[in-house]
Amino acid sequence: MDPEAARTARESLDLAFHMSNVLDTGLDRHTLSVLIALCDLGVNPEALAAVVKELRREKPPSSSLPPAAPSSVS
């Protein structure tokens, strides 16, 4: 990517991230960048929004794994 294109892309991401913060989306810069890249590849933005909302509804498993057994290595 040439320097001018890189600068433009960075400025566009900065603007989108600022808008994301104003709208209080809770998206970090990296996640927003991935979502924008997926849209650029033709993924439906409404479908992406639905996936993000669904992932936020799911609670991460809270210690569903049993505690690790003590190591018997001497």
All heavy atoms as TSV, in Angstrom:
chain	resi	resn	atom	element	x	y	z
A	1	MET	N	N	0.858	-1.176	0.000
A	1	MET	CA	C	0.000	0.000	0.000
A	1	MET	C	C	0.901	1.235	0.000
A	1	MET	O	O	1.839	1.326	0.781
A	1	MET	CB	C	-0.893	-0.041	1.244
A	1	MET	CG	C	-1.864	1.110	1.330
A	1	MET	SD	S	-2.919	1.123	2.807
A	1	MET	CE	C	-4.013	-0.216	2.498
A	2	ASP	N	N	0.587	2.162	-0.871
A	2	ASP	CA	C	1.418	3.370	-0.922
A	2	ASP	C	C	1.138	4.246	0.302
A	2	ASP	O	O	0.096	4.109	0.953
A	2	ASP	CB	C	1.194	4.131	-2.233
A	2	ASP	CG	C	-0.187	4.756	-2.334
A	2	ASP	OD1	O	-0.396	5.783	-1.656
A	2	ASP	OD2	O	-1.020	4.228	-3.086
A	3	PRO	N	N	2.081	5.117	0.637
A	3	PRO	CA	C	1.944	5.926	1.864
A	3	PRO	C	C	0.661	6.765	1.921
A	3	PRO	O	O	0.056	6.906	2.981
A	3	PRO	CB	C	3.183	6.818	1.853
A	3	PRO	CG	C	4.162	6.117	0.983
A	3	PRO	CD	C	3.351	5.346	-0.020
A	4	GLU	N	N	0.246	7.309	0.791
A	4	GLU	CA	C	-0.965	8.135	0.766
A	4	GLU	C	C	-2.206	7.295	1.051
A	4	GLU	O	O	-3.084	7.690	1.811
A	4	GLU	CB	C	-1.103	8.836	-0.588
A	4	GLU	CG	C	-2.312	9.736	-0.702
A	4	GLU	CD	C	-2.289	10.925	0.258
A	4	GLU	OE1	O	-1.202	11.315	0.719
A	4	GLU	OE2	O	-3.380	11.458	0.543
A	5	ALA	N	N	-2.270	6.105	0.466
A	5	ALA	CA	C	-3.404	5.218	0.705
A	5	ALA	C	C	-3.420	4.761	2.162
A	5	ALA	O	O	-4.489	4.661	2.777
A	5	ALA	CB	C	-3.345	4.014	-0.234
A	6	ALA	N	N	-2.238	4.485	2.713
A	6	ALA	CA	C	-2.151	4.072	4.117
A	6	ALA	C	C	-2.626	5.192	5.032
A	6	ALA	O	O	-3.346	4.952	6.007
A	6	ALA	CB	C	-0.722	3.662	4.459
A	7	ARG	N	N	-2.246	6.419	4.725
A	7	ARG	CA	C	-2.659	7.570	5.532
A	7	ARG	C	C	-4.169	7.741	5.470
A	7	ARG	O	O	-4.837	7.955	6.487
A	7	ARG	CB	C	-1.950	8.842	5.056
A	7	ARG	CG	C	-2.255	10.061	5.923
A	7	ARG	CD	C	-1.580	11.324	5.407
A	7	ARG	NE	N	-2.066	11.742	4.097
A	7	ARG	CZ	C	-3.251	12.335	3.882
A	7	ARG	NH1	N	-4.062	12.564	4.885
A	7	ARG	NH2	N	-3.611	12.689	2.678
A	8	THR	N	N	-4.727	7.635	4.272
A	8	THR	CA	C	-6.173	7.769	4.102
A	8	THR	C	C	-6.922	6.682	4.861
A	8	THR	O	O	-7.928	6.957	5.533
A	8	THR	CB	C	-6.544	7.724	2.602
A	8	THR	OG1	O	-5.859	8.783	1.930
A	8	THR	CG2	C	-8.034	7.868	2.388
A	9	ALA	N	N	-6.423	5.444	4.787
A	9	ALA	CA	C	-7.062	4.337	5.501
A	9	ALA	C	C	-7.007	4.565	7.009
A	9	ALA	O	O	-7.989	4.333	7.720
A	9	ALA	CB	C	-6.377	3.017	5.131
A	10	ARG	N	N	-5.862	5.032	7.498
A	10	ARG	CA	C	-5.716	5.300	8.933
A	10	ARG	C	C	-6.655	6.412	9.381
A	10	ARG	O	O	-7.309	6.316	10.422
A	10	ARG	CB	C	-4.260	5.659	9.248
A	10	ARG	CG	C	-3.925	5.713	10.702
A	10	ARG	CD	C	-2.430	5.832	10.985
A	10	ARG	NE	N	-1.647	6.605	10.038
A	10	ARG	CZ	C	-0.873	6.095	9.075
A	10	ARG	NH1	N	-0.763	4.789	8.929
A	10	ARG	NH2	N	-0.200	6.882	8.263
A	11	GLU	N	N	-6.761	7.471	8.568
A	11	GLU	CA	C	-7.668	8.580	8.896
A	11	GLU	C	C	-9.122	8.117	8.887
A	11	GLU	O	O	-9.913	8.520	9.744
A	11	GLU	CB	C	-7.466	9.745	7.924
A	11	GLU	CG	C	-6.174	10.502	8.138
A	11	GLU	CD	C	-5.941	11.587	7.093
A	11	GLU	OE1	O	-6.764	11.724	6.155
A	11	GLU	OE2	O	-4.923	12.289	7.224
A	12	SER	N	N	-9.458	7.265	7.936
A	12	SER	CA	C	-10.828	6.750	7.864
A	12	SER	C	C	-11.150	5.894	9.090
A	12	SER	O	O	-12.242	6.007	9.671
A	12	SER	CB	C	-11.022	5.913	6.604
A	12	SER	OG	O	-10.885	6.718	5.457
A	13	LEU	N	N	-10.195	5.052	9.501
A	13	LEU	CA	C	-10.409	4.238	10.693
A	13	LEU	C	C	-10.500	5.122	11.929
A	13	LEU	O	O	-11.349	4.884	12.794
A	13	LEU	CB	C	-9.290	3.210	10.858
A	13	LEU	CG	C	-9.406	2.313	12.089
A	13	LEU	CD1	C	-10.727	1.544	12.104
A	13	LEU	CD2	C	-8.228	1.366	12.167
A	14	ASP	N	N	-9.671	6.155	12.005
A	14	ASP	CA	C	-9.737	7.078	13.143
A	14	ASP	C	C	-11.115	7.733	13.228
A	14	ASP	O	O	-11.699	7.833	14.312
A	14	ASP	CB	C	-8.658	8.167	13.035
A	14	ASP	CG	C	-7.259	7.638	13.304
A	14	ASP	OD1	O	-7.131	6.529	13.864
A	14	ASP	OD2	O	-6.300	8.346	12.948
A	15	LEU	N	N	-11.637	8.165	12.094
A	15	LEU	CA	C	-12.953	8.800	12.062
A	15	LEU	C	C	-14.045	7.801	12.462
A	15	LEU	O	O	-14.919	8.117	13.283
A	15	LEU	CB	C	-13.240	9.367	10.672
A	15	LEU	CG	C	-14.612	10.001	10.472
A	15	LEU	CD1	C	-14.814	11.160	11.448
A	15	LEU	CD2	C	-14.769	10.472	9.039
A	16	ALA	N	N	-13.981	6.591	11.911
A	16	ALA	CA	C	-14.976	5.572	12.256
A	16	ALA	C	C	-14.894	5.223	13.737
A	16	ALA	O	O	-15.926	5.038	14.395
A	16	ALA	CB	C	-14.767	4.320	11.398
A	17	PHE	N	N	-13.680	5.156	14.281
A	17	PHE	CA	C	-13.514	4.844	15.704
A	17	PHE	C	C	-14.072	5.972	16.566
A	17	PHE	O	O	-14.724	5.726	17.583
A	17	PHE	CB	C	-12.042	4.584	16.015
A	17	PHE	CG	C	-11.789	4.158	17.426
A	17	PHE	CD1	C	-12.322	2.981	17.924
A	17	PHE	CD2	C	-11.013	4.930	18.266
A	17	PHE	CE1	C	-12.094	2.578	19.234
A	17	PHE	CE2	C	-10.774	4.542	19.573
A	17	PHE	CZ	C	-11.317	3.367	20.057
A	18	HIS	N	N	-13.844	7.211	16.155
A	18	HIS	CA	C	-14.400	8.349	16.896
A	18	HIS	C	C	-15.929	8.292	16.892
A	18	HIS	O	O	-16.570	8.473	17.931
A	18	HIS	CB	C	-13.897	9.673	16.309
A	18	HIS	CG	C	-14.422	10.873	17.019
A	18	HIS	ND1	N	-14.035	11.218	18.287
A	18	HIS	CD2	C	-15.341	11.789	16.636
A	18	HIS	CE1	C	-14.681	12.303	18.663
A	18	HIS	NE2	N	-15.482	12.670	17.677
A	19	MET	N	N	-16.510	8.021	15.725
A	19	MET	CA	C	-17.964	7.906	15.630
A	19	MET	C	C	-18.463	6.754	16.499
A	19	MET	O	O	-19.490	6.880	17.184
A	19	MET	CB	C	-18.384	7.684	14.172
A	19	MET	CG	C	-18.173	8.907	13.309
A	19	MET	SD	S	-18.371	8.601	11.537
A	19	MET	CE	C	-19.966	7.842	11.474
A	20	SER	N	N	-17.734	5.653	16.497
A	20	SER	CA	C	-18.087	4.499	17.316
A	20	SER	C	C	-18.106	4.866	18.795
A	20	SER	O	O	-18.998	4.452	19.538
A	20	SER	CB	C	-17.083	3.374	17.057
A	20	SER	OG	O	-17.279	2.291	17.912
A	21	ASN	N	N	-17.124	5.671	19.213
A	21	ASN	CA	C	-17.074	6.105	20.610
A	21	ASN	C	C	-18.214	7.063	20.943
A	21	ASN	O	O	-18.811	6.970	22.021
A	21	ASN	CB	C	-15.729	6.756	20.931
A	21	ASN	CG	C	-14.615	5.740	21.011
A	21	ASN	OD1	O	-14.832	4.574	21.300
A	21	ASN	ND2	N	-13.404	6.182	20.733
A	22	VAL	N	N	-18.511	7.985	20.032
A	22	VAL	CA	C	-19.616	8.923	20.253
A	22	VAL	C	C	-20.929	8.158	20.398
A	22	VAL	O	O	-21.769	8.496	21.236
A	22	VAL	CB	C	-19.699	9.951	19.095
A	22	VAL	CG1	C	-20.983	10.740	19.148
A	22	VAL	CG2	C	-18.487	10.884	19.132
A	23	LEU	N	N	-21.087	7.117	19.602
A	23	LEU	CA	C	-22.310	6.308	19.651
A	23	LEU	C	C	-22.265	5.261	20.771
A	23	LEU	O	O	-23.226	4.510	20.948
A	23	LEU	CB	C	-22.535	5.614	18.305
A	23	LEU	CG	C	-22.802	6.559	17.136
A	23	LEU	CD1	C	-22.769	5.794	15.820
A	23	LEU	CD2	C	-24.127	7.269	17.325
A	24	ASP	N	N	-21.156	5.221	21.496
A	24	ASP	CA	C	-20.989	4.319	22.635
A	24	ASP	C	C	-21.232	2.863	22.240
A	24	ASP	O	O	-21.972	2.127	22.902
A	24	ASP	CB	C	-21.918	4.730	23.782
A	24	ASP	CG	C	-21.517	4.097	25.104
A	24	ASP	OD1	O	-20.326	3.750	25.262
A	24	ASP	OD2	O	-22.393	3.942	25.973
A	25	THR	N	N	-20.576	2.429	21.152
A	25	THR	CA	C	-20.751	1.057	20.679
A	25	THR	C	C	-19.964	0.049	21.505
A	25	THR	O	O	-20.293	-1.135	21.499
A	25	THR	CB	C	-20.302	0.912	19.213
A	25	THR	OG1	O	-18.893	1.152	19.139
A	25	THR	CG2	C	-21.059	1.850	18.295
A	26	GLY	N	N	-18.908	0.508	22.166
A	26	GLY	CA	C	-18.076	-0.400	22.941
A	26	GLY	C	C	-17.099	-1.195	22.092
A	26	GLY	O	O	-16.432	-2.096	22.593
A	27	LEU	N	N	-17.011	-0.868	20.809
A	27	LEU	CA	C	-16.083	-1.583	19.932
A	27	LEU	C	C	-14.681	-0.999	20.080
A	27	LEU	O	O	-14.515	0.223	20.076
A	27	LEU	CB	C	-16.521	-1.468	18.469
A	27	LEU	CG	C	-17.862	-2.090	18.112
A	27	LEU	CD1	C	-18.240	-1.732	16.681
A	27	LEU	CD2	C	-17.825	-3.601	18.296
A	28	ASP	N	N	-13.691	-1.878	20.170
A	28	ASP	CA	C	-12.320	-1.377	20.185
A	28	ASP	C	C	-11.858	-1.144	18.747
A	28	ASP	O	O	-12.526	-1.549	17.789
A	28	ASP	CB	C	-11.385	-2.336	20.934
A	28	ASP	CG	C	-11.310	-3.718	20.308
A	28	ASP	OD1	O	-11.137	-3.822	19.075
A	28	ASP	OD2	O	-11.414	-4.698	21.056
A	29	ARG	N	N	-10.722	-0.491	18.610
A	29	ARG	CA	C	-10.223	-0.121	17.276
A	29	ARG	C	C	-9.995	-1.355	16.401
A	29	ARG	O	O	-10.325	-1.365	15.212
A	29	ARG	CB	C	-8.947	0.698	17.415
A	29	ARG	CG	C	-8.423	1.266	16.123
A	29	ARG	CD	C	-7.169	2.092	16.359
A	29	ARG	NE	N	-7.443	3.247	17.180
A	29	ARG	CZ	C	-7.776	4.446	16.704
A	29	ARG	NH1	N	-7.866	4.642	15.421
A	29	ARG	NH2	N	-8.005	5.443	17.524
A	30	HIS	N	N	-9.438	-2.411	16.977
A	30	HIS	CA	C	-9.147	-3.617	16.193
A	30	HIS	C	C	-10.433	-4.270	15.697
A	30	HIS	O	O	-10.543	-4.634	14.522
A	30	HIS	CB	C	-8.331	-4.613	17.023
A	30	HIS	CG	C	-8.094	-5.902	16.316
A	30	HIS	ND1	N	-7.211	-6.030	15.266
A	30	HIS	CD2	C	-8.661	-7.121	16.473
A	30	HIS	CE1	C	-7.233	-7.264	14.819
A	30	HIS	NE2	N	-8.110	-7.949	15.540
A	31	THR	N	N	-11.407	-4.427	16.586
A	31	THR	CA	C	-12.677	-5.040	16.195
A	31	THR	C	C	-13.360	-4.217	15.110
A	31	THR	O	O	-13.869	-4.766	14.124
A	31	THR	CB	C	-13.602	-5.178	17.423
A	31	THR	OG1	O	-12.930	-5.956	18.414
A	31	THR	CG2	C	-14.924	-5.831	17.055
A	32	LEU	N	N	-13.356	-2.907	15.284
A	32	LEU	CA	C	-13.954	-2.036	14.281
A	32	LEU	C	C	-13.245	-2.200	12.934
A	32	LEU	O	O	-13.889	-2.278	11.890
A	32	LEU	CB	C	-13.888	-0.582	14.747
A	32	LEU	CG	C	-14.580	0.439	13.873
A	32	LEU	CD1	C	-16.075	0.144	13.760
A	32	LEU	CD2	C	-14.358	1.833	14.432
A	33	SER	N	N	-11.930	-2.292	12.972
A	33	SER	CA	C	-11.151	-2.488	11.744
A	33	SER	C	C	-11.531	-3.792	11.052
A	33	SER	O	O	-11.697	-3.831	9.824
A	33	SER	CB	C	-9.656	-2.487	12.082
A	33	SER	OG	O	-8.888	-2.777	10.953
A	34	VAL	N	N	-11.695	-4.855	11.814
A	34	VAL	CA	C	-12.084	-6.147	11.239
A	34	VAL	C	C	-13.480	-6.059	10.630
A	34	VAL	O	O	-13.721	-6.542	9.512
A	34	VAL	CB	C	-12.021	-7.260	12.309
A	34	VAL	CG1	C	-12.663	-8.543	11.813
A	34	VAL	CG2	C	-10.582	-7.509	12.731
A	35	LEU	N	N	-14.410	-5.411	11.342
A	35	LEU	CA	C	-15.769	-5.272	10.822
A	35	LEU	C	C	-15.793	-4.458	9.528
A	35	LEU	O	O	-16.507	-4.806	8.581
A	35	LEU	CB	C	-16.672	-4.637	11.876
A	35	LEU	CG	C	-16.938	-5.502	13.107
A	35	LEU	CD1	C	-17.662	-4.693	14.176
A	35	LEU	CD2	C	-17.714	-6.752	12.742
A	36	ILE	N	N	-15.004	-3.395	9.476
A	36	ILE	CA	C	-14.930	-2.581	8.254
A	36	ILE	C	C	-14.342	-3.402	7.113
A	36	ILE	O	O	-14.846	-3.361	5.979
A	36	ILE	CB	C	-14.117	-1.299	8.503
A	36	ILE	CG1	C	-14.886	-0.359	9.434
A	36	ILE	CG2	C	-13.774	-0.606	7.185
A	36	ILE	CD1	C	-14.075	0.824	9.932
A	37	ALA	N	N	-13.297	-4.177	7.401
A	37	ALA	CA	C	-12.685	-5.016	6.365
A	37	ALA	C	C	-13.684	-6.037	5.833
A	37	ALA	O	O	-13.742	-6.284	4.616
A	37	ALA	CB	C	-11.440	-5.713	6.921
A	38	LEU	N	N	-14.480	-6.619	6.719
A	38	LEU	CA	C	-15.495	-7.580	6.277
A	38	LEU	C	C	-16.536	-6.904	5.388
A	38	LEU	O	O	-16.963	-7.474	4.378
A	38	LEU	CB	C	-16.160	-8.246	7.479
A	38	LEU	CG	C	-15.283	-9.246	8.233
A	38	LEU	CD1	C	-15.946	-9.654	9.549
A	38	LEU	CD2	C	-14.991	-10.466	7.374
A	39	CYS	N	N	-16.924	-5.693	5.743
A	39	CYS	CA	C	-17.860	-4.941	4.887
A	39	CYS	C	C	-17.235	-4.658	3.530
A	39	CYS	O	O	-17.898	-4.774	2.496
A	39	CYS	CB	C	-18.273	-3.637	5.557
A	39	CYS	SG	S	-19.383	-3.847	6.954
A	40	ASP	N	N	-15.951	-4.316	3.527
A	40	ASP	CA	C	-15.250	-4.054	2.262
A	40	ASP	C	C	-15.215	-5.297	1.380
A	40	ASP	O	O	-15.169	-5.187	0.152
A	40	ASP	CB	C	-13.822	-3.575	2.521
A	40	ASP	CG	C	-13.750	-2.149	3.023
A	40	ASP	OD1	O	-14.758	-1.416	2.904
A	40	ASP	OD2	O	-12.679	-1.761	3.540
A	41	LEU	N	N	-15.235	-6.472	2.025
A	41	LEU	CA	C	-15.229	-7.724	1.267
A	41	LEU	C	C	-16.626	-8.152	0.822
A	41	LEU	O	O	-16.789	-9.190	0.197
A	41	LEU	CB	C	-14.596	-8.838	2.110
A	41	LEU	CG	C	-13.098	-8.683	2.359
A	41	LEU	CD1	C	-12.621	-9.729	3.357
A	41	LEU	CD2	C	-12.332	-8.800	1.044
A	42	GLY	N	N	-17.643	-7.358	1.202
A	42	GLY	CA	C	-18.985	-7.630	0.727
A	42	GLY	C	C	-19.927	-8.257	1.738
A	42	GLY	O	O	-21.059	-8.599	1.394
A	43	VAL	N	N	-19.462	-8.441	2.982
A	43	VAL	CA	C	-20.349	-9.003	4.006
A	43	VAL	C	C	-21.417	-7.963	4.341
A	43	VAL	O	O	-21.137	-6.768	4.438
A	43	VAL	CB	C	-19.542	-9.387	5.269
A	43	VAL	CG1	C	-20.462	-9.870	6.374
A	43	VAL	CG2	C	-18.506	-10.446	4.929
A	44	ASN	N	N	-22.632	-8.427	4.509
A	44	ASN	CA	C	-23.760	-7.548	4.806
A	44	ASN	C	C	-23.559	-6.893	6.176
A	44	ASN	O	O	-23.450	-7.577	7.192
A	44	ASN	CB	C	-25.039	-8.387	4.805
A	44	ASN	CG	C	-26.271	-7.573	5.060
A	44	ASN	OD1	O	-26.268	-6.622	5.822
A	44	ASN	ND2	N	-27.356	-7.964	4.421
A	45	PRO	N	N	-23.519	-5.553	6.236
A	45	PRO	CA	C	-23.302	-4.866	7.513
A	45	PRO	C	C	-24.387	-5.150	8.548
A	45	PRO	O	O	-24.103	-5.229	9.737
A	45	PRO	CB	C	-23.289	-3.383	7.147
A	45	PRO	CG	C	-23.277	-3.302	5.677
A	45	PRO	CD	C	-23.617	-4.636	5.121
A	46	GLU	N	N	-25.626	-5.331	8.101
A	46	GLU	CA	C	-26.703	-5.637	9.042
A	46	GLU	C	C	-26.511	-7.017	9.654
A	46	GLU	O	O	-26.794	-7.226	10.834
A	46	GLU	CB	C	-28.057	-5.520	8.360
A	46	GLU	CG	C	-28.409	-4.082	8.030
A	46	GLU	CD	C	-29.753	-3.942	7.349
A	46	GLU	OE1	O	-30.532	-4.920	7.336
A	46	GLU	OE2	O	-30.023	-2.846	6.840
A	47	ALA	N	N	-26.011	-7.954	8.852
A	47	ALA	CA	C	-25.731	-9.290	9.374
A	47	ALA	C	C	-24.592	-9.226	10.391
A	47	ALA	O	O	-24.647	-9.892	11.434
A	47	ALA	CB	C	-25.373	-10.242	8.234
A	48	LEU	N	N	-23.566	-8.428	10.109
A	48	LEU	CA	C	-22.466	-8.258	11.061
A	48	LEU	C	C	-22.968	-7.657	12.369
A	48	LEU	O	O	-22.587	-8.095	13.458
A	48	LEU	CB	C	-21.374	-7.367	10.475
A	48	LEU	CG	C	-20.459	-8.005	9.443
A	48	LEU	CD1	C	-19.508	-6.955	8.867
A	48	LEU	CD2	C	-19.678	-9.147	10.039
A	49	ALA	N	N	-23.824	-6.654	12.265
A	49	ALA	CA	C	-24.372	-6.019	13.471
A	49	ALA	C	C	-25.151	-7.038	14.292
A	49	ALA	O	O	-25.047	-7.067	15.524
A	49	ALA	CB	C	-25.266	-4.840	13.081
A	50	ALA	N	N	-25.918	-7.897	13.629
A	50	ALA	CA	C	-26.686	-8.919	14.335
A	50	ALA	C	C	-25.751	-9.900	15.050
A	50	ALA	O	O	-26.019	-10.300	16.190
A	50	ALA	CB	C	-27.597	-9.668	13.362
A	51	VAL	N	N	-24.653	-10.263	14.402
A	51	VAL	CA	C	-23.689	-11.181	15.021
A	51	VAL	C	C	-23.051	-10.531	16.243
A	51	VAL	O	O	-22.923	-11.156	17.296
A	51	VAL	CB	C	-22.612	-11.611	13.997
A	51	VAL	CG1	C	-21.457	-12.328	14.686
A	51	VAL	CG2	C	-23.220	-12.495	12.923
A	52	VAL	N	N	-22.657	-9.266	16.118
A	52	VAL	CA	C	-22.052	-8.559	17.254
A	52	VAL	C	C	-23.032	-8.501	18.419
A	52	VAL	O	O	-22.667	-8.778	19.568
A	52	VAL	CB	C	-21.583	-7.145	16.841
A	52	VAL	CG1	C	-21.190	-6.314	18.056
A	52	VAL	CG2	C	-20.418	-7.232	15.857
A	53	LYS	N	N	-24.281	-8.166	18.130
A	53	LYS	CA	C	-25.294	-8.103	19.195
A	53	LYS	C	C	-25.477	-9.465	19.859
A	53	LYS	O	O	-25.579	-9.562	21.085
A	53	LYS	CB	C	-26.633	-7.624	18.633
A	53	LYS	CG	C	-26.656	-6.155	18.316
A	53	LYS	CD	C	-28.005	-5.779	17.748
A	53	LYS	CE	C	-28.070	-4.320	17.365
A	53	LYS	NZ	N	-29.372	-3.963	16.784
A	54	GLU	N	N	-25.525	-10.514	19.063
A	54	GLU	CA	C	-25.717	-11.857	19.609
A	54	GLU	C	C	-24.522	-12.272	20.467
A	54	GLU	O	O	-24.695	-12.840	21.546
A	54	GLU	CB	C	-25.927	-12.869	18.474
A	54	GLU	CG	C	-26.211	-14.272	18.957
A	54	GLU	CD	C	-27.490	-14.399	19.759
A	54	GLU	OE1	O	-28.428	-13.615	19.545
A	54	GLU	OE2	O	-27.553	-15.298	20.624
A	55	LEU	N	N	-23.327	-11.980	20.009
A	55	LEU	CA	C	-22.137	-12.327	20.789
A	55	LEU	C	C	-22.108	-11.575	22.112
A	55	LEU	O	O	-21.645	-12.100	23.120
A	55	LEU	CB	C	-20.871	-12.042	19.984
A	55	LEU	CG	C	-20.614	-12.977	18.813
A	55	LEU	CD1	C	-19.426	-12.494	17.991
A	55	LEU	CD2	C	-20.400	-14.403	19.289
A	56	ARG	N	N	-22.604	-10.363	22.113
A	56	ARG	CA	C	-22.638	-9.588	23.362
A	56	ARG	C	C	-23.671	-10.136	24.333
A	56	ARG	O	O	-23.514	-10.015	25.534
A	56	ARG	CB	C	-22.932	-8.124	23.063
A	56	ARG	CG	C	-21.727	-7.447	22.469
A	56	ARG	CD	C	-21.967	-5.993	22.332
A	56	ARG	NE	N	-20.735	-5.338	21.930
A	56	ARG	CZ	C	-20.661	-4.102	21.554
A	56	ARG	NH1	N	-21.744	-3.361	21.519
A	56	ARG	NH2	N	-19.506	-3.575	21.198
A	57	ARG	N	N	-24.747	-10.732	23.807
A	57	ARG	CA	C	-25.778	-11.306	24.672
A	57	ARG	C	C	-25.284	-12.556	25.377
A	57	ARG	O	O	-25.701	-12.846	26.479
A	57	ARG	CB	C	-27.015	-11.668	23.853
A	57	ARG	CG	C	-27.989	-10.541	23.789
A	57	ARG	CD	C	-29.285	-10.993	23.165
A	57	ARG	NE	N	-29.621	-9.978	22.184
A	57	ARG	CZ	C	-29.878	-10.191	20.920
A	57	ARG	NH1	N	-29.893	-11.408	20.443
A	57	ARG	NH2	N	-30.150	-9.212	20.113
A	58	GLU	N	N	-24.425	-13.305	24.682
A	58	GLU	CA	C	-23.902	-14.538	25.265
A	58	GLU	C	C	-22.922	-14.183	26.368
A	58	GLU	O	O	-22.024	-13.384	26.186
A	58	GLU	CB	C	-23.185	-15.369	24.198
A	58	GLU	CG	C	-24.097	-15.940	23.160
A	58	GLU	CD	C	-23.338	-16.756	22.126
A	58	GLU	OE1	O	-22.147	-17.018	22.319
A	58	GLU	OE2	O	-23.961	-17.120	21.128
A	59	LYS	N	N	-23.117	-14.778	27.480
A	59	LYS	CA	C	-22.199	-14.560	28.595
A	59	LYS	C	C	-21.038	-15.531	28.443
A	59	LYS	O	O	-21.250	-16.696	28.120
A	59	LYS	CB	C	-22.914	-14.813	29.914
A	59	LYS	CG	C	-24.123	-13.950	30.093
A	59	LYS	CD	C	-23.905	-13.025	31.223
A	59	LYS	CE	C	-25.178	-12.214	31.397
A	59	LYS	NZ	N	-25.037	-10.995	31.965
A	60	PRO	N	N	-19.823	-15.081	28.732
A	60	PRO	CA	C	-18.697	-16.020	28.676
A	60	PRO	C	C	-18.867	-17.075	29.769
A	60	PRO	O	O	-19.410	-16.772	30.831
A	60	PRO	CB	C	-17.474	-15.156	28.938
A	60	PRO	CG	C	-17.989	-13.881	29.486
A	60	PRO	CD	C	-19.422	-13.752	29.078
A	61	PRO	N	N	-18.445	-18.296	29.498
A	61	PRO	CA	C	-18.602	-19.341	30.507
A	61	PRO	C	C	-17.851	-18.959	31.779
A	61	PRO	O	O	-16.698	-18.576	31.739
A	61	PRO	CB	C	-18.002	-20.588	29.859
A	61	PRO	CG	C	-17.277	-20.128	28.659
A	61	PRO	CD	C	-17.779	-18.751	28.315
A	62	SER	N	N	-18.531	-19.068	32.901
A	62	SER	CA	C	-17.905	-18.694	34.163
A	62	SER	C	C	-17.372	-19.934	34.852
A	62	SER	O	O	-18.114	-20.690	35.471
A	62	SER	CB	C	-18.916	-17.979	35.066
A	62	SER	OG	O	-20.025	-18.809	35.275
A	63	SER	N	N	-16.114	-20.130	34.677
A	63	SER	CA	C	-15.418	-21.253	35.312
A	63	SER	C	C	-16.139	-22.577	35.079
A	63	SER	O	O	-16.376	-23.338	36.006
A	63	SER	CB	C	-15.252	-21.000	36.805
A	63	SER	OG	O	-14.536	-19.830	37.025
A	64	SER	N	N	-16.515	-22.848	33.847
A	64	SER	CA	C	-17.196	-24.104	33.552
A	64	SER	C	C	-16.215	-25.273	33.549
A	64	SER	O	O	-16.621	-26.423	33.574
A	64	SER	CB	C	-17.924	-24.023	32.215
A	64	SER	OG	O	-16.999	-23.779	31.176
A	65	LEU	N	N	-14.923	-24.971	33.512
A	65	LEU	CA	C	-13.932	-26.041	33.554
A	65	LEU	C	C	-13.627	-26.367	35.010
A	65	LEU	O	O	-13.559	-25.489	35.850
A	65	LEU	CB	C	-12.640	-25.589	32.853
A	65	LEU	CG	C	-12.746	-25.317	31.365
A	65	LEU	CD1	C	-11.418	-24.794	30.841
A	65	LEU	CD2	C	-13.135	-26.573	30.618
A	66	PRO	N	N	-13.416	-27.642	35.281
A	66	PRO	CA	C	-13.059	-27.996	36.659
A	66	PRO	C	C	-11.679	-27.446	36.991
A	66	PRO	O	O	-10.867	-27.240	36.115
A	66	PRO	CB	C	-13.059	-29.543	36.646
A	66	PRO	CG	C	-12.889	-29.926	35.224
A	66	PRO	CD	C	-13.472	-28.791	34.410
A	67	PRO	N	N	-11.406	-27.190	38.284
A	67	PRO	CA	C	-10.098	-26.685	38.644
A	67	PRO	C	C	-9.016	-27.675	38.264
A	67	PRO	O	O	-9.226	-28.888	38.291
A	67	PRO	CB	C	-10.170	-26.522	40.172
A	67	PRO	CG	C	-11.532	-26.932	40.580
A	67	PRO	CD	C	-12.300	-27.376	39.383
A	68	ALA	N	N	-7.874	-27.153	37.901
A	68	ALA	CA	C	-6.750	-28.005	37.497
A	68	ALA	C	C	-6.252	-28.800	38.688
A	68	ALA	O	O	-6.173	-28.285	39.813
A	68	ALA	CB	C	-5.632	-27.152	36.918
A	69	ALA	N	N	-5.929	-30.051	38.432
A	69	ALA	CA	C	-5.390	-30.909	39.499
A	69	ALA	C	C	-3.962	-30.482	39.792
A	69	ALA	O	O	-3.237	-30.054	38.899
A	69	ALA	CB	C	-5.431	-32.365	39.059
A	70	PRO	N	N	-3.548	-30.588	41.047
A	70	PRO	CA	C	-2.161	-30.240	41.368
A	70	PRO	C	C	-1.190	-31.127	40.612
A	70	PRO	O	O	-1.450	-32.303	40.399
A	70	PRO	CB	C	-2.056	-30.488	42.883
A	70	PRO	CG	C	-3.443	-30.730	43.368
A	70	PRO	CD	C	-4.302	-31.026	42.191
A	71	SER	N	N	-0.116	-30.535	40.208
A	71	SER	CA	C	0.893	-31.267	39.451
A	71	SER	C	C	1.661	-32.198	40.384
A	71	SER	O	O	2.034	-31.822	41.487
A	71	SER	CB	C	1.851	-30.283	38.791
A	71	SER	OG	O	2.864	-30.980	38.129
A	72	SER	N	N	1.886	-33.418	39.912
A	72	SER	CA	C	2.634	-34.374	40.732
A	72	SER	C	C	4.069	-34.516	40.236
A	72	SER	O	O	4.757	-35.453	40.588
A	72	SER	CB	C	1.933	-35.735	40.727
A	72	SER	OG	O	1.871	-36.229	39.402
A	73	VAL	N	N	4.503	-33.601	39.401
A	73	VAL	CA	C	5.864	-33.642	38.879
A	73	VAL	C	C	6.810	-33.169	39.974
A	73	VAL	O	O	6.608	-32.138	40.589
A	73	VAL	CB	C	6.014	-32.746	37.625
A	73	VAL	CG1	C	7.445	-32.736	37.148
A	73	VAL	CG2	C	5.059	-33.211	36.551
A	74	SER	N	N	7.844	-33.967	40.231
A	74	SER	CA	C	8.800	-33.598	41.286
A	74	SER	C	C	10.106	-33.177	40.706
A	74	SER	O	O	10.605	-33.647	39.798
A	74	SER	CB	C	9.074	-34.780	42.217
A	74	SER	OG	O	7.872	-35.200	42.802
